[in-house]
Amino acid sequence: MIVSRNRENLEVIFTTHAEDKFIILQQHGFVVTRQQVIDTVLKPDGVFPTAKERLIAQKGISTHHVLRVVYREEENKLFVITFYPGRRRDYEGSV
């Protein structure tokens, strides 16, 4: 599903797993919005390379948490693979 067309005309596309992640996190009492994920990949506090040519975008979302979004970039598309909240104390040194 194409969610947004931003930053130099990039499409942000959520995989099925990423779509499911919204429900999974909500069931655990942690609500993450689609807009928070999009903002994180388009305007991150930091981006970190991973294996398999994937990237992790990270952005603070509260005083205690960051949102980490695993994605891959392909031509003019950003594919959101998964995302997860993390405690700032565990990831702040990464930014």
Secondary structure, 3 states (H helix, E strand, C coil): CEEEEECCCEEEEECHHHHHHHHHHHHCCCCCCHHHHHHHHHCCCEEEECHHHCEEEEEECCCCEEEEEEEEEECCEEEEEEEEEEEHHHHHHHC
